[in-house]
Amino acid sequence: MATENERRIKRETLIARKAVRCLLDAGYSVGVYDGEATALKPTTDRRAIYNAMASTDEDWLLADRNGQEAGWVRLIYGNDTDLISDYTVSLEDAIKPACEYAEKL
């Protein structure tokens, strides 16, 4: 049987991956800044993005379109369904399905 911590990590993983999919589906490339360094430059490689995430207590998903920074989504691990801590207003429509998904969990 999974512990509460394991269940929280699973929920956060689902939310984080949904956020990545939302950004990619909206036509953005996604980079990952882990609060200390750039873990991944913008890419559309979903697996590379997932692998670059969650190495620290927070990630900033950096949305890029045509080589120009378009905004960011801040994830803070340990906050459970409040994982999506903040985001730039320019990404509000793109990230909305991930926020709604988190609310349902």
Residue pairs with C-beta under 8 A, 6 or more apart in sequence:
2 10
8 78
8 80
11 80
11 81
11 83
11 105
12 54
12 75
12 77
12 79
12 80
12 83
13 54
14 101
14 105
15 81
15 83
15 84
15 98
15 101
15 102
15 105
16 53
16 54
16 59
16 75
16 83
17 50
18 97
18 98
18 101
18 102
19 61
19 73
19 75
19 84
19 95
19 98
20 30
20 46
20 49
20 50
20 53
20 61
21 46
21 98
22 94
22 95
22 96
22 97
22 98
23 30
23 61
23 63
23 73
23 91
23 94
23 95
24 30
24 44
24 46
25 94
26 91
26 93
26 94
27 65
28 42
28 63
28 64
28 65
28 70
28 94
29 42
29 43
29 44
29 63
29 64
29 65
30 42
30 43
30 44
30 49
30 61
30 62
30 63
30 64
31 38
31 40
31 41
31 42
31 43
31 61
31 62
31 64
32 38
32 39
32 40
32 49
32 52
32 53
32 59
32 60
32 61
32 62
33 39
33 59
33 60
33 62
33 72
34 52
34 55
34 56
34 58
34 59
34 60
35 56
35 57
35 58
35 59
35 60
36 56
39 52
39 53
39 55
39 59
40 48
40 49
40 52
42 62
42 63
42 64
43 49
49 61
53 59
53 75
54 77
57 76
57 77
57 78
58 74
58 75
58 76
58 77
58 85
59 74
59 75
59 77
60 72
60 73
60 74
60 75
61 72
61 73
61 74
61 75
62 69
62 72
63 69
63 70
63 71
63 72
63 73
63 91
63 94
64 70
70 90
70 91
71 87
71 88
71 89
71 90
71 91
72 87
72 88
72 91
73 84
73 86
73 87
73 88
73 91
73 95
74 84
74 85
74 86
74 87
75 83
75 84
75 85
76 82
76 83
76 85
77 83
79 85
81 102
81 103
81 105
82 102
83 102
84 95
84 98
84 99
84 102
87 95
